[in-house]
Amino acid sequence: MNDSVLKMVEEVIESRKHEDAEGSYTCYLFKSGLDKILKKVGEECTETVIAAKNLKNVGGDKEKEELIGEVADLFYHLQVMLADLGLSIDDVLSEHEKRNLKVNNKKQFKVVDKNT
């Protein structure tokens, strides 16, 4: 997958933001407001964590598909959240790009003296 799929999804989400399409889940989320959108983001985060643990502990094809589906749901709900807040996937991808270009981008861990 490349970022063009995320951009295509973003275009659909943006178009739904200004529509009142009956039966559209995206329209429903925008109508319900940011709190509902954030609740769904939280739910999808939790479901993603559980699916990842299941994959790690069980490791089957079913668990792999479940995790992939949950991550896709999370991406979608994050994109709805971004759209509601006037942000885009390009904003996020630009940040990824900036972080990737940093030289010596290694986490420095604090040394703790366990003897004190």
ZADO-973722 format. One line per 8 residues: number of its first residue (from 1); for each residue x, y, z of N, C-alpha, C. Coordinates in Angstrom, 1 decimal. Layout:
BEGIN
NUM) X:Y:Z:X:Y:Z:X:Y:Z ~ ... .
***
This chain:
BEGIN
1) 0.8:-1.2:0.0:0.0:0.0:0.0:0.9:1.2:0.0 ~ 0.4:2.2:-0.7:1.1:3.5:-0.6:0.1:4.6:-0.1 ~ 0.7:5.8:0.0:-0.2:6.8:0.6:-1.3:7.2:-0.3 ~ -1.3:6.8:-1.6:-2.4:7.2:-2.5:-3.8:6.6:-2.0 ~ -3.7:5.4:-1.4:-5.0:4.8:-0.9:-5.5:5.6:0.3 ~ -4.6:6.1:1.2:-5.1:6.9:2.3:-5.6:8.2:1.7 ~ -5.0:8.8:0.7:-5.5:10.0:0.1:-6.9:9.8:-0.6 ~ -7.1:8.6:-1.2:-8.4:8.4:-1.8:-9.5:8.3:-0.7 .
9) -9.2:7.6:0.4:-10.1:7.5:1.5:-10.4:8.9:2.0 ~ -9.3:9.7:2.1:-9.5:11.1:2.6:-10.5:11.9:1.7 ~ -10.4:11.7:0.4:-11.3:12.4:-0.5:-12.7:12.0:-0.3 ~ -13.0:10.8:-0.1:-14.3:10.3:0.2:-14.8:10.9:1.5 ~ -14.0:10.8:2.6:-14.3:11.4:3.9:-14.6:12.9:3.7 ~ -13.8:13.6:3.1:-14.0:15.0:2.9:-15.3:15.3:2.2 ~ -15.7:14.5:1.1:-16.9:14.7:0.4:-18.1:14.5:1.3 ~ -18.0:13.5:2.2:-19.1:13.2:3.1:-19.3:14.3:4.2 .
17) -18.2:15.0:4.5:-18.3:16.0:5.5:-19.3:17.1:5.1 ~ -19.5:17.3:3.8:-20.4:18.3:3.4:-21.7:17.8:2.8 ~ -21.9:16.5:3.0:-23.1:15.8:2.4:-24.1:15.4:3.5 ~ -25.2:15.0:3.1:-26.2:14.4:4.1:-26.7:13.1:3.5 ~ -25.7:12.2:3.1:-26.1:11.0:2.4:-26.7:10.0:3.4 ~ -27.9:9.6:3.1:-28.6:8.7:4.0:-27.9:7.4:4.0 ~ -27.7:6.8:5.2:-27.1:5.5:5.3:-25.5:5.6:5.3 ~ -25.0:6.8:5.2:-23.5:6.9:5.2:-23.0:7.0:6.6 .
25) -22.2:6.0:7.0:-21.6:6.0:8.3:-20.7:7.2:8.6 ~ -20.0:7.6:7.6:-19.1:8.8:7.7:-19.9:10.1:8.0 ~ -21.0:10.2:7.2:-21.9:11.4:7.5:-22.5:11.3:8.9 ~ -22.8:10.1:9.3:-23.3:10.0:10.7:-22.3:10.4:11.7 ~ -21.0:10.1:11.5:-20.0:10.5:12.4:-19.8:12.0:12.5 ~ -19.8:12.6:11.3:-19.7:14.1:11.3:-20.9:14.8:12.0 ~ -22.1:14.2:11.7:-23.3:14.8:12.3:-23.2:14.6:13.8 ~ -22.7:13.5:14.3:-22.6:13.2:15.7:-21.6:14.1:16.5 .
33) -20.6:14.6:15.8:-19.6:15.5:16.4:-18.3:14.8:16.8 ~ -17.4:15.7:17.2:-16.1:15.2:17.6:-16.1:14.2:18.7 ~ -16.9:14.4:19.7:-16.9:13.5:20.8:-17.2:12.0:20.4 ~ -18.2:11.9:19.5:-18.5:10.5:18.9:-17.3:10.0:18.1 ~ -16.7:10.9:17.3:-15.6:10.5:16.5:-14.4:10.0:17.4 ~ -14.1:10.8:18.5:-13.0:10.4:19.4:-13.3:9.1:20.1 ~ -14.6:8.9:20.5:-15.0:7.7:21.1:-14.7:6.5:20.2 ~ -15.0:6.6:18.9:-14.7:5.6:18.0:-13.2:5.4:17.8 .
41) -12.4:6.4:17.8:-11.0:6.3:17.7:-10.5:5.5:18.9 ~ -11.0:5.8:20.1:-10.6:5.1:21.3:-10.9:3.6:21.3 ~ -12.2:3.4:20.8:-12.6:2.0:20.7:-11.7:1.2:19.7 ~ -11.4:1.8:18.6:-10.6:1.1:17.6:-9.2:0.9:18.1 ~ -8.7:1.9:18.9:-7.3:1.7:19.4:-7.3:0.5:20.4 ~ -8.3:0.4:21.2:-8.4:-0.7:22.1:-8.5:-2.1:21.4 ~ -9.4:-2.1:20.4:-9.6:-3.3:19.6:-8.3:-3.7:18.9 ~ -7.6:-2.7:18.4:-6.3:-3.0:17.8:-5.3:-3.6:18.7 .
49) -5.2:-3.1:20.0:-4.3:-3.6:21.0:-4.7:-5.1:21.3 ~ -6.0:-5.3:21.5:-6.4:-6.7:21.8:-6.1:-7.6:20.6 ~ -6.4:-7.2:19.4:-6.1:-8.0:18.2:-4.6:-8.3:18.1 ~ -3.7:-7.3:18.4:-2.3:-7.5:18.4:-1.9:-8.6:19.4 ~ -2.4:-8.5:20.6:-2.1:-9.4:21.7:-2.6:-10.8:21.3 ~ -3.8:-10.9:20.7:-4.2:-12.2:20.2:-3.3:-12.8:19.1 ~ -2.9:-12.0:18.2:-2.0:-12.5:17.2:-0.7:-13.0:17.8 ~ -0.1:-12.2:18.8:1.1:-12.6:19.4:1.0:-13.9:20.2 .
57) -0.2:-14.1:20.9:-0.4:-15.2:21.7:-0.8:-16.5:21.0 ~ -1.6:-16.3:19.9:-2.2:-17.4:19.2:-1.5:-17.6:17.8 ~ -1.3:-16.5:17.1:-0.5:-16.5:15.9:-1.1:-17.1:14.6 ~ -2.5:-17.2:14.6:-3.1:-17.8:13.4:-3.5:-16.8:12.3 ~ -3.9:-17.4:11.2:-4.3:-16.5:10.1:-5.6:-15.7:10.5 ~ -6.5:-16.3:11.2:-7.7:-15.6:11.7:-7.2:-14.3:12.5 ~ -6.3:-14.5:13.4:-5.8:-13.4:14.3:-5.1:-12.4:13.4 ~ -4.4:-12.8:12.4:-3.7:-11.8:11.6:-4.7:-11.0:10.8 .
65) -5.7:-11.6:10.2:-6.7:-10.9:9.5:-7.5:-9.9:10.4 ~ -7.7:-10.4:11.7:-8.4:-9.6:12.6:-7.6:-8.3:12.9 ~ -6.3:-8.4:13.1:-5.5:-7.3:13.4:-5.5:-6.3:12.2 ~ -5.3:-6.9:11.0:-5.3:-6.0:9.8:-6.6:-5.2:9.7 ~ -7.7:-5.9:10.0:-9.0:-5.2:9.9:-9.1:-4.1:11.0 ~ -8.7:-4.4:12.2:-8.7:-3.4:13.2:-7.9:-2.2:12.9 ~ -6.7:-2.4:12.4:-5.8:-1.3:12.0:-6.4:-0.5:10.9 ~ -7.1:-1.1:9.9:-7.7:-0.4:8.9:-8.9:0.4:9.5 .
73) -9.6:-0.1:10.4:-10.7:0.6:11.1:-10.1:1.8:11.8 ~ -9.0:1.6:12.5:-8.4:2.7:13.2:-7.9:3.8:12.3 ~ -7.2:3.4:11.2:-6.8:4.4:10.2:-8.0:5.2:9.7 ~ -9.1:4.6:9.4:-10.3:5.3:8.9:-10.8:6.3:9.9 ~ -11.0:5.8:11.2:-11.5:6.7:12.2:-10.5:7.9:12.5 ~ -9.2:7.6:12.4:-8.3:8.7:12.6:-8.4:9.7:11.5 ~ -8.6:9.2:10.2:-8.8:10.1:9.1:-10.1:11.0:9.3 ~ -11.1:10.4:9.8:-12.4:11.2:10.0:-12.1:12.2:11.1 .
81) -11.3:11.9:12.1:-11.0:12.8:13.2:-10.2:14.0:12.6 ~ -9.1:13.6:11.8:-8.3:14.7:11.2:-9.2:15.6:10.3 ~ -10.1:15.0:9.5:-10.9:15.9:8.6:-11.8:16.8:9.5 ~ -12.4:16.3:10.5:-13.2:17.1:11.4:-12.5:18.2:12.0 ~ -11.2:18.1:12.2:-10.3:19.1:12.8:-9.6:20.0:11.8 ~ -9.9:19.7:10.5:-9.3:20.5:9.4:-7.9:20.2:9.1 ~ -7.5:18.9:9.4:-6.2:18.4:9.1:-6.3:17.4:8.0 ~ -5.1:17.0:7.4:-5.1:16.0:6.4:-4.1:15.0:6.6 .
89) -4.2:13.9:5.8:-3.2:12.8:5.8:-1.8:13.4:5.4 ~ -1.8:14.4:4.6:-0.5:15.0:4.2:0.2:15.6:5.3 ~ -0.6:16.2:6.3:0.0:16.8:7.5:0.8:15.7:8.3 ~ 0.1:14.6:8.4:0.7:13.5:9.1:1.9:12.9:8.4 ~ 1.8:12.7:7.1:2.9:12.1:6.3:4.1:13.1:6.2 ~ 3.8:14.4:6.2:4.9:15.4:6.3:5.7:15.2:7.6 ~ 5.0:15.0:8.7:5.6:14.9:10.0:6.4:13.6:10.0 ~ 5.9:12.5:9.4:6.7:11.3:9.3:8.0:11.5:8.5 .
97) 7.8:12.2:7.4:9.0:12.5:6.6:10.0:13.3:7.3 ~ 9.6:14.4:8.0:10.5:15.2:8.8:11.3:14.3:9.8 ~ 10.5:13.4:10.5:11.2:12.6:11.5:12.1:11.6:10.9 ~ 11.8:11.1:9.7:12.6:10.1:9.1:13.9:10.8:8.6 ~ 13.9:12.1:8.3:15.1:12.7:7.8:16.1:13.2:8.9 ~ 15.7:13.1:10.2:16.5:13.5:11.3:17.8:12.6:11.3 ~ 18.9:13.3:11.5:20.2:12.6:11.7:20.3:12.1:13.1 ~ 20.8:10.9:13.3:21.0:10.4:14.6:19.7:10.4:15.4 .
105) 18.7:9.9:14.8:17.4:9.9:15.4:17.2:8.7:16.3 ~ 18.1:8.6:17.3:18.0:7.5:18.3:17.6:8.0:19.6 ~ 16.7:7.2:20.2:16.2:7.6:21.6:17.3:7.5:22.6 ~ 17.5:8.5:23.4:18.5:8.5:24.4:17.8:8.2:25.7 ~ 18.2:7.1:26.3:17.6:6.6:27.5:18.3:7.2:28.7 ~ 17.6:7.6:29.7:18.2:8.1:30.9:18.8:7.0:31.7 ~ 20.0:7.1:32.2:20.7:6.1:33.0:20.2:6.3:34.4 ~ 19.7:5.3:35.0:19.3:5.3:36.4:20.2:4.5:37.3 .
113) 20.6:5.1:38.4:21.5:4.4:39.3:20.6:3.6:40.2 ~ 20.6:2.3:40.1:19.7:1.4:40.9:20.2:1.2:42.3 ~ 21.4:1.7:42.5:22.0:1.5:43.9:21.6:2.5:44.9 ~ 20.9:3.6:44.4:20.5:4.6:45.4:19.1:4.6:45.7 .
***
